[in-house]
């Protein structure tokens, strides 16, 4: 007796059910290709982004592929992550806060799609002057040639914020040259001072101290006296220890912000959760601290601490499971 042929609709249903229950290996291997914005070449932001990208355990994630790309820095990263032009980025906490509330300098747009994932490390303001040049405060920089950071970077934005607050922004002579040129321009007396808002010790300041006699200005005193901390509560006092740089034998009071890892709101929750699970393992933290000493204080407990902007749902899940939210 001839067998009754299988109805086409039933055949399609069976094949579909099989593919759902037993997906092809290629489907399992599909990755989310993510762009991670760091910062200028040679700067701390870019070094940190590249360290995370290069970590073998991150590379081994089946569902995630990260590409670290350079950028102008914090403010540009905030804008690109918000717009979905980048998936992850490094942004100063203050810029994330100001951007979310439409308070960035000369920019009232609301950047609310860049959500916090973790706080990675603290970043101090560092203002370098020539030892013995008679520059003892920010106000002494009036009429002086100062490198204020690259436009679009967090360093530039914070310099403008602080200098405007003190009333000296329009009184200095800003110099615009590449980051890598700064130590040599300073040594050749093409600069009277240069500002950095980056982790300490900074490679640029370390080099400048080798080829010039440098000093660091006390920024905390002027910040306190001018009400800077009251107006911008995401900044906190920080002291750079004596010996951080060659020839600077005194402790230098300053202020700091924290560096956030942020993600676009549309990045899948599972991707954020898996990335955090990987980089906050004991093995990963050992690796990252070895690769970049600015991460020496990075711990699971420091990750959600002091975050003042909304968090990505994938990050909320991770930190709650750790009992830290």
Number of C-alpha atoms within 10 A of each C-alpha: 3 4 5 6 6 8 8 9 8 10 11 11 10 12 10 13 12 12 10 10 8 10 12 11 8 7 8 11 12 12 13 14 12 16 19 28 32 29 27 20 16 13 19 22 25 23 20 22 23 20 18 23 19 15 16 12 15 21 14 11 16 12 17 18 16 22 18 23 18 20 21 22 29 29 23 21 31 30 22 21 27 26 16 17 14 22 24 32 33 31 30 29 25 24 24 30 20 20 23 22 15 16 15 20 13 7 10 13 14 15 23 21 21 32 27 28 30 25 25 23 20 22 21 23 26 28 23 22 24 21 15 10 10 10 20 15 15 20 16 12 20 16 14 16 18 23 28 27 27 19 14 15 22 27 24 21 22 22 21 18 17 19 18 13 15 17 13 17 20 12 14 19 17 17 18 13 13 12 16 14 10 24 22 16 17 23 19 12 13 14 21 21 25 23 21 25 25 23 22 21 16 18 17 17 24 16 16 22 20 14 13 19 15 23 24 26 18 21 21 21 14 16 20 13 10 13 12 18 16 11 10 14 10 19 19 17 16 18 15 21 14 13 12 17 22 17 15 18 12 13 14 20 19 22 24 22 23 23 24 27 24 31 29 24 22 13 19 14 16 15 17 23 19 17 21 20 15 19 19 17 14 11 11 18 19 15 16 21 15 13 17 13 14 22 18 15 13 19 16 20 14 15 21 22 14 12 20 13 19 16 19 24 19 21 27 21 17 21 21 11 10 11 9 14 12
